[in-house]
Amino acid sequence: MRCISTIIAKFLIILPLLLSGCGDQVSEPLSKEEAVRLRAQGWMDALLNRNLEEAYSYTSPSYRQFATAMQYNARVAGTPDWETGIVERVECKEQLCDVRYKVKYHFAIPDTTEVVKNTRPFDYKWIEVDSEWWLWVPK
């Protein structure tokens, strides 16, 4: 019994030290650029994983009011040839951010067996609506 009392006493001495570190871990809010970078990379990852329903969910609410997921999928039909995509740059002004992606892709030359690989930038705009960032899709 004395052994258990000693263990409990030691635990009660250490407990306040363990709990004192918990209150200091308040995370800073993300900057606009950081928030957009996370969302923008999420959209790109959805495209690369061929999860077009998820990619569609990143489009702005106003776009989703007039375009279905199937219509959006037709717009991004060429993305299966994309191999990798990373957010390279985010520049924001108020409620609009310009995002540059670096995309590695390939395509087959018609009537040949040749496949061309390339890497190039793609630029997209992201807009803030109701405190959330959305991919802007032009009509």
C-alpha positions in Angstrom: 0.0 0.0 0.0 2.9 2.3 0.8 4.3 1.8 -2.7 1.0 2.9 -4.3 0.9 6.0 -2.1 4.4 6.9 -3.2 3.4 6.5 -6.9 0.3 8.7 -6.4 2.3 11.3 -4.6 4.9 11.5 -7.3 2.2 11.7 -9.9 0.5 14.6 -8.1 3.8 16.4 -8.0 4.4 15.9 -11.7 0.9 16.6 -12.9 0.9 20.4 -12.6 4.2 20.5 -14.6 2.7 18.4 -17.4 -0.5 20.5 -17.6 1.3 23.8 -17.5 2.7 23.3 -21.0 -0.8 22.8 -22.5 -2.0 26.4 -22.1 1.0 27.8 -24.0 0.2 26.1 -27.3 -2.1 28.7 -28.8 -1.6 28.5 -32.6 -1.4 31.7 -34.6 -4.1 32.3 -37.2 -3.0 31.6 -40.7 -2.2 34.5 -43.0 -4.3 34.8 -46.2 -1.5 33.4 -48.2 -1.0 30.4 -46.0 -4.8 29.7 -45.9 -5.0 30.0 -49.7 -1.9 27.8 -50.2 -3.5 25.0 -48.1 -6.8 25.2 -50.0 -5.1 25.6 -53.4 -2.9 22.5 -52.8 -5.9 20.6 -51.6 -7.7 21.3 -54.9 -4.6 20.3 -56.9 -4.2 17.1 -54.9 -7.9 16.2 -55.6 -7.3 16.7 -59.3 -4.2 14.7 -59.3 -6.0 11.9 -57.4 -8.8 12.0 -60.0 -11.2 12.9 -57.3 -13.2 15.4 -59.4 -16.1 15.6 -57.0 -13.7 16.9 -54.3 -12.0 19.2 -56.7 -15.5 20.6 -57.6 -16.1 21.3 -53.9 -13.3 23.9 -53.9 -15.1 26.0 -56.6 -16.8 29.1 -55.5 -20.4 28.9 -54.3 -21.6 31.2 -57.1 -20.0 28.8 -59.7 -21.7 25.8 -58.1 -25.1 27.6 -58.3 -25.0 27.4 -62.1 -22.6 24.5 -62.9 -23.0 20.9 -61.9 -20.1 18.7 -60.9 -20.4 16.9 -64.3 -20.1 20.3 -66.1 -17.1 21.1 -64.1 -15.6 17.7 -64.8 -15.8 18.5 -68.5 -13.8 21.6 -67.9 -10.9 19.8 -66.2 -11.0 16.8 -68.6 -7.3 17.3 -69.5 -6.0 17.0 -66.0 -5.6 13.2 -66.1 -2.3 13.9 -68.0 -1.0 15.9 -65.0 1.5 14.0 -63.0 2.4 16.4 -60.2 1.3 19.9 -59.2 2.5 22.1 -56.4 1.6 25.6 -55.3 4.6 27.7 -56.3 3.4 31.2 -55.4 0.5 32.9 -53.7 -0.1 36.7 -53.9 -3.1 38.2 -52.3 -4.8 41.6 -52.4 -7.8 41.9 -50.2 -10.3 39.2 -51.2 -8.5 38.0 -54.3 -5.4 35.8 -54.5 -3.3 34.8 -57.6 -2.0 31.3 -57.3 0.7 29.9 -59.5 1.1 26.2 -59.8 4.0 24.3 -61.2 2.5 21.3 -63.1 4.4 18.4 -64.6 2.3 16.7 -67.3 2.6 14.5 -70.4 0.7 14.1 -73.6 0.8 11.7 -76.5 1.4 13.1 -80.0 -1.5 11.9 -82.2 -0.8 9.1 -84.8 2.6 8.4 -83.1 3.9 6.5 -80.1 5.8 9.6 -78.9 4.9 11.0 -75.5 6.0 14.5 -74.6 6.7 15.4 -71.0 6.8 19.0 -69.8 6.6 21.2 -66.8 5.0 24.6 -66.9 3.2 27.1 -64.7 -0.6 27.4 -64.5 -2.2 30.5 -62.9 -5.6 30.4 -61.1 -7.5 32.9 -59.0 -8.9 32.3 -55.6 -11.6 34.5 -54.0 -12.7 35.0 -50.4 -16.4 34.4 -49.8 -17.9 34.2 -46.3 -14.4 33.9 -44.7 -13.4 30.9 -46.8 -11.2 30.8 -50.0 -12.6 29.4 -53.2 -11.3 28.6 -56.7 -12.7 31.2 -59.1 -13.8 29.5 -62.3 -14.6 31.9 -65.2 -17.8 31.4 -67.1 
